Structure formats: C-alpha cells, structure tokens
Amino acid sequence: AGLANASCFSLFIAGMGLAVHGESWGASLKPQASAWILIGGLMLYTCPELPGASWRLHATLIAVGSALIMASAMAQPSMRRLLEHRFLVHGGEASYGIYVLHFPVLMAVSFGLWKNHLPAWLILPLGFGISWLLARALRARIELPMIEVGRRLARKLR
C-alpha cells in the first residue's frame, strides 16, 4: 500500500500547483502555446514505461502530463466553460464520497440487499445512483462542516 500511495505523490503536487496557480497561468497562455502544451502533456501522459527507469519517473511523467493537459484546458474558453459545467462541478464535489462509498454500495446492491432480485443490468446504475446520493450527503453533512472546523482551528493558531 505504501508503494501505491507514494506513486501518487507527484500527482498530488501537480494538482496542488494547478489549484493554486492554474487559473492565472492558464488565462495568460496564447492559443498556439496552449496547443503545444496540450500536445506535450498528452505525450508525457501516454509515455510508456521506460526500460530500466524507476516507477517514480513514470509516475512523475504522468503527473506532469496531466498538469499540462489541465493547464492547456484552462487556457481555452470553451474548455473552461465545459469544465465549469454544473454537472462536472457537482461530480468533482462528490468525487471523494463516491471514491469512499462506491465499493460498499455496489457490494450491498449486488450481493446483500437485493441478491437474485434485481436484473444484472440494473445493479451498476443503481449502485452509482445510491453512491452519488450518499456522496452528496457525506459532503454536505461531514466534509464541509469539517473543512470549516479546520479553517477555524487554523485561524486560532495564527
């Protein structure tokens, strides 16, 4: 588990950099530069593992490629509008809850609550729908209040 978590560290750092600086950096790009950055990002993101290279290098190339793709997308007004669409924003807000809840919900739907009572084609959409609703509740009732608690503690510690 430690190896898998460590390999995602570069993705975390790239995402943090984009969250802090991506909007101003992306907005200052010219369309032609944005296109070249997109191409470079796609090349890094899809780069096959290099023989003899460490997994850390490969994970870092993927992280840098992802960051370049997102920065390029932020520079394109049409992509910005797409990424700011209400459905995608709600999906992003619910993503942690879906990540945490989807497996137990799918197991409950497929093996526990309705075993042999639901058609197979219904299990996945039903599991996703229940996960989505629970994730939205998790965000509203637990995540956001805890974020506010953290902010209050941070203000007190300053």
C-alpha positions as MATLAB code, in Angstrom:
seq = 'AGLANASCFSLFIAGMGLAVHGESWGASLKPQASAWILIGGLMLYTCPELPGASWRLHATLIAVGSALIMASAMAQPSMRRLLEHRFLVHGGEASYGIYVLHFPVLMAVSFGLWKNHLPAWLILPLGFGISWLLARALRARIELPMIEVGRRLARKLR';
ca = [
       0.000    0.000    0.000;
       2.881    2.375    0.781;
       4.309    1.993   -2.728;
       0.963    2.754   -4.364;
       0.426    5.821   -2.161;
       3.941    7.124   -2.787;
       3.499    6.845   -6.549;
       0.561    9.272   -6.387;
       2.533   11.968   -4.555;
       3.652   13.663   -7.777;
       0.008   13.715   -8.956;
      -0.940   15.374   -5.667;
       1.792   18.013   -6.027;
       0.808   18.741   -9.655;
      -2.851   19.092   -8.660;
      -1.942   21.396   -5.798;
       0.086   23.593   -8.132;
      -2.776   23.801  -10.590;
      -5.270   24.587   -7.857;
      -3.145   27.490   -6.630;
      -1.691   28.881   -9.882;
      -3.509   27.182  -12.759;
      -6.200   29.761  -13.379;
      -3.838   32.741  -13.682;
      -1.254   30.752  -15.620;
      -3.799   29.196  -17.979;
      -5.515   32.527  -18.637;
      -2.219   34.117  -19.725;
      -1.471   31.481  -22.389;
      -1.898   32.280  -26.053;
      -3.928   29.696  -28.061;
      -0.899   28.460  -30.027;
       1.170   27.988  -26.861;
      -1.783   26.232  -25.262;
      -1.965   23.804  -28.196;
       1.747   22.940  -27.883;
       1.388   22.490  -24.138;
      -1.555   20.159  -24.744;
       0.491   18.095  -27.205;
       3.410   17.907  -24.768;
       1.079   16.947  -21.946;
      -0.510   14.181  -23.999;
       2.918   12.859  -24.958;
       4.056   12.737  -21.329;
       0.769   11.319  -20.071;
       0.765    8.481  -22.605;
       4.510    7.780  -22.425;
       5.134    4.057  -21.992;
       7.277    2.910  -19.111;
      10.924    3.350  -19.979;
      13.056    0.197  -19.678;
      15.240    0.385  -16.592;
      13.595    3.576  -15.330;
      12.028    3.675  -11.901;
       8.290    3.708  -11.371;
       8.746    7.130   -9.733;
       9.910    8.614  -13.022;
       6.934    7.150  -14.854;
       4.508    8.446  -12.200;
       6.126   11.888  -12.399;
       5.826   11.962  -16.208;
       2.134   11.121  -15.892;
       1.675   13.839  -13.253;
       3.438   16.492  -15.325;
       1.493   15.423  -18.415;
      -1.791   15.641  -16.501;
      -0.918   19.090  -15.179;
      -0.010   20.324  -18.666;
      -3.257   18.942  -20.125;
      -5.307   20.679  -17.417;
      -3.368   23.947  -17.764;
      -3.934   23.870  -21.507;
      -7.643   23.194  -20.984;
      -7.861   26.116  -18.552;
      -6.489   28.423  -21.235;
      -9.243   27.564  -23.722;
     -12.505   29.457  -23.018;
     -14.624   26.638  -24.448;
     -12.845   24.057  -22.284;
     -13.169   26.301  -19.231;
     -16.908   26.527  -19.817;
     -17.097   22.760  -20.177;
     -15.067   22.151  -17.000;
     -17.203   24.688  -15.116;
     -20.455   22.977  -16.157;
     -22.714   22.419  -13.167;
     -22.802   18.630  -13.634;
     -18.993   18.336  -13.696;
     -18.604   20.653  -10.696;
     -21.078   18.549   -8.702;
     -19.202   15.436   -9.802;
     -15.939   16.910   -8.565;
     -17.509   17.850   -5.261;
     -18.909   14.333   -4.833;
     -15.790   12.513   -6.076;
     -14.267   11.782   -2.661;
     -17.536   10.437   -1.326;
     -18.035    8.312   -4.428;
     -14.473    7.001   -4.054;
     -15.099    6.057   -0.421;
     -18.626    4.704   -0.823;
     -18.898    3.075   -4.255;
     -17.436   -0.309   -3.353;
     -19.542   -0.991   -0.237;
     -22.648    0.277   -2.026;
     -22.032   -1.928   -5.077;
     -21.401   -4.920   -2.824;
     -24.601   -4.229   -0.890;
     -26.618   -3.801   -4.074;
     -25.207   -6.825   -5.865;
     -24.753   -9.334   -3.026;
     -26.545   -8.109    0.029;
     -29.744   -6.195   -0.187;
     -31.178   -7.480   -3.450;
     -29.404  -10.732   -4.285;
     -31.251  -12.555   -7.040;
     -33.969   -9.903   -7.087;
     -32.516   -7.307   -9.462;
     -31.522   -7.809  -13.085;
     -27.781   -7.557  -13.654;
     -28.128   -4.544  -15.975;
     -29.730   -2.545  -13.149;
     -27.097   -3.150  -10.465;
     -24.443   -0.756  -11.815;
     -26.710    2.269  -12.453;
     -28.500    1.717   -9.156;
     -25.191    1.385   -7.295;
     -23.879    4.548   -8.919;
     -27.064    6.463   -8.137;
     -27.037    5.424   -4.484;
     -23.296    6.201   -4.240;
     -23.881    9.642   -5.779;
     -26.690   10.488   -3.355;
     -24.739    9.249   -0.335;
     -21.623   11.115   -1.503;
     -23.589   14.374   -1.777;
     -24.928   13.815    1.763;
     -21.411   12.996    3.009;
     -20.132   16.239    1.521;
     -22.929   18.357    2.998;
     -23.060   16.732    6.443;
     -19.437   15.773    7.118;
     -16.871   17.145    4.635;
     -17.959   20.803    4.536;
     -18.503   21.103    8.315;
     -15.087   19.521    8.950;
     -13.442   21.862    6.457;
     -14.957   24.768    8.387;
     -13.688   23.311   11.687;
     -10.212   23.097   10.148;
     -10.390   26.715    8.972;
     -11.449   27.909   12.432;
      -8.599   25.982   14.045;
      -6.128   27.391   11.526;
      -7.308   30.966   12.282;
      -6.875   30.366   16.015;
      -3.345   29.023   15.512;
      -2.158   32.085   13.591;
];
